[in-house]
Amino acid sequence: MRLRKKPWISQALTEYTDIVYRPPLPDLRGRWREVFGRAAPLHVELGTGKGRFIAGMAEREPAINFVGVEAQQDVVYYAVKKVRERQLGNVRLVVYDINNLLELFAPGEIDRLYINFCDPWPKKRHAKRRLTHMNFLEKYRVVLAPGGQLFFKTDNEKLFEFSLNQFGALGLKMGNITFDLHNSGYEGNIMTEYEEKFSSQGMRIYRCEVTF
């Protein structure tokens, strides 16, 4: 998702320093319980976008601590507004590059990761940029607790097939695989902005759960 730069957003985000962390960051690794002021399972969304998903999840699961990681500061502004409007004390947002995930979380600190509608990087030479490439999966293995999970959704069939093959290549356990989420009978789905758009156009949504 590419948005036109809005210079005023940087200043606007100074009103949300209790929710949004921007570079230069303090060392947050191993300190997320301290950040939230409580011990609770930690769920992290990689690529938060405008925040519909993470706000919906946090509202439904108040006993969970949620962190959204998003590289584009401009979209984080729309996410933090959703969090503040709903008065969600169990969400923090970090403006950061997912490539540097190991700088944000200590080994075994995360209980669940969410990846929703990431860039498919369709050209073969860009495969290593896909967030489900095994290079990224190895990083997730580090930050996830034993038995931690990755929940993955996409509208891109080729990316989904690629991802299933990557999961299998690393011997990861896969479950709840669906090639048509909205007609699968799965309950409790919270849509992202992209998901609503794509599904309204009749596109299938692919989803699976992976255990590390």
N, C-alpha and C positions, 0 to 999 in steps of 0.2 A: 504494500500500500504506500503510494507516494503522494504526499500532500504538499501544497504550496506553503512555503515557509511563512510563519506568522510571527514577526519579531516581538509582538506584545506578549506572547505566551510565556516567554522566559521570565518576564516580570510578574505575570499573573500567577505563576507557579510558586512564587515566594510566599503566597498566602497559604500554601499547603505543605509546609515543611514538616508537619507532623505525620504526613502520609507519603510524600514523595521524596526519594533520595536521588540526587543528581551528582555527577562527578564535579569536584573530587570527592570520592566517597570515603567515609570512615571504614575501618576494617570490620565488616559485618560477619565474617565467617565464624560460625560457631556461636554467634551472639543473637540469633533471631528470637530466641525465647526472651532475652533481655529487651529487645526492641519492642516486642508485643507486651511485655510485662506479665507473661504467664507461660506455663508449660502446656503446650497443645501440639497436636500433629501439624506438620507444616506441608502445605500444598502450594506448588509453584506453577504458574502459567508462563510459558515461554512464548513471547509475542502477544502481549495483552491487547494491542490495538486500542479501540475506544472504550473498552472495559465492560461491555455488556455481560460477557460470560463470567468474569471474575466477580463482578458485583452481584450477579445473580446467585453464584455459588456461595459467596460469603454470607449473603442474606439467608440462604437456605440452611447453611451449615455454620451457625455461630460458634460452635465449639472447635472449629478449625482455624488455624492461622493461614492466611493466604498472602502470597507475594506474587506480584506481576512484574515480569521483566520485559521491557520494551525499549528498543534502541531509538525510536523516533519521539523526541520530546513533544512535538506538536500534538500527537494523538494521545499522549499521556494526560494532557490537560483535560480532554473529554472524559477520560477514564476516572480521573480524580474527582471531577465534578459529580459523577454518578456515585462514587464512594461517599463523598461528603453529604450529598442530598439524602442518601439513605442512612446516614449516620452509622456507617459500618466501621467499628473499631478494630475489626479483625482483618484489615487489608492494608498492605503497604505496597507501593509501586516504586520500581527502580528503573531509572533511565540508564541503560547499559547494554553493551553488545553481548549477545548470547554466546558468542565464541569464547568469551572470557568467564564462563559460568563458574569455573573452579576458583575464581577470585571472590565470588559472592557467597559461596556456601562451603561449609566444612564437610569432610567425608562423612557420609551417613546421616546428614542433617535433614534431608528431605524425605518425606513419606510418599508423596505422589507428585508426578509431573503431568501437566496438560500441554499438549501441542494441538492447536486448532487452526486449520487452514493456513499453514505456513506456505511460503513461496515454493512452488514445485521445482524451480530451476530445471526446466525441461531439457535443456541441452546436455548431452552426455558428459561433455567436458566440465560441467558445473556440478556433477553429482555429489561431490564432497561438500557442497554448500547446503545440501538438503539436511534439514534438522533431524532426519531419521537415518542419515548415513551412519555407518558403524563407527566412524571417528567421533561423532557426537554421542552415540550410544555408549561408548566407552567412558565419556565424561559423565554421562548420566549414571552409569554404574558406580562411579566414585561418590557422587553426592547423594545418591539414594541409599536409604537404610536397607539392610537385608530384607528381601521380600517386598521392597518398594515397587511402585507401579508407574507406568506411563500410559496415559489415556490419550489416544490420537484420533483426530477427525480431519477429514479432507473431502473436497469435492472432486479431486483429481484421481481418476482411476489408475493411471500409470504410476503416479506417486505412491498410491496405496499398495499396489503390487510390488513396487520397489521396496517399500518399507517392510512389508511382510517378509520379503526375501532377506532383508538385512536383519530383522529380528531373528529369523530362523538360522541365519549364518552364525549368529552369536549364541545359539542354543537357548534363546529366551522363550519363556512360556507365554503363549498367546491365548486369549479367550475373548468371548463375546464379540467375535468378528462378524460384522455385517456389511454387506455391499449395498444396502438401501435402508439406512437408519430410520427414516421417517415412516417406513412401512414394515418395520421389524417387530413392533410391539414393545420396544425398549421404553421403559418408563423413567421419568426424571431427567430427560434431556433438557439442557439449557442452551439455547441457540446463541451464536455470535451474530454480529451484524452481517458478516459475509454469509453465514449459513442461512439466515432469513432470506437474503437476496437470492442466493443460488437455488434454494429449495422452492422459492416462489416461481422460479423459471422452469421448474420441473426437473432440475438436476438432482441426481442421486448423491446422497451423503454417505461416505464410507467411514467406518469406525472400528477400532479394536482396543483392547486392553492388554498390556504387556507387563509381565512380572519379572523383575530382575533377581 
